[in-house]
């Protein structure tokens, strides 16, 4: 069985509250060995730190304020979260989920909050988990204002080869999930075909981002196998090479070799 690393899964969300352990056990049986749980709000970020499992999967955590919930964040949420992040640095593998979402209003407030996440990640020597939606130019502006020193993951990457190369050259990995399972995602699939396997990470974004053929269903980490198989087909590389490369790169990127 090939080892897999789900670099972005909201396994703590309420959609899994009744069968979380069964979901994780299914994922383990398909090869998932590590799973990163990103933060989206202050309360959720704090609560997820108590999450545990007997499934055999190792859970890893990030703290952050998601731009989608901008209207729900309180004025001191980031300061409180940043203080906690400094205290529990050893428990964290990243800062995020953070970023800019053009479908949400008040882009300048999103931008200011994103810049604060970049600064925090730099202070803690941690990578970022970056959310984007029609906002590549806003993110590039933020990176120009505050250079991310430790890179990160561009979650649910969808874009051109030029955009992919921009992020890779900045030290970022591209998070590859259900998007590539849709034949209509030609631009993204073509970009992924051209970049090195070592620049990619697998992710599900469960319970969201359903795969082709699973529309309307709850996504879950076991389905990362379908993302992986699609990626191997796009790259036209043996599955063992794809699995080993991405798994080892993910461990190294999140600093998990000794954990």
Buried (B, 14 or more C-beta within 10 A) or exposed (E): EBBBBBBBBBBBBEBBEEEBEEBBBBBBEBBBBBBBBBBBBBEBBBEBBEEEBEBEBBBBBBBBBBBBBBEEBEEEBBEEBBEBBEEEEEEBBBBBBBBBBBEBEEBEBBBEBBBBBBBBBBBBEBBBBBBBBEBBEBBBBBBEEBEBEBBBBBBBBBBEBEBBBBBBEBBBBBBBBBBBBBEEBEEBBEBBEEBEBEBBBBBBBBBBBBBBEBEEEBBBBBBBBBBBEBBBEBBEEEBEEBBBBBBBBBBEBBBBEEE
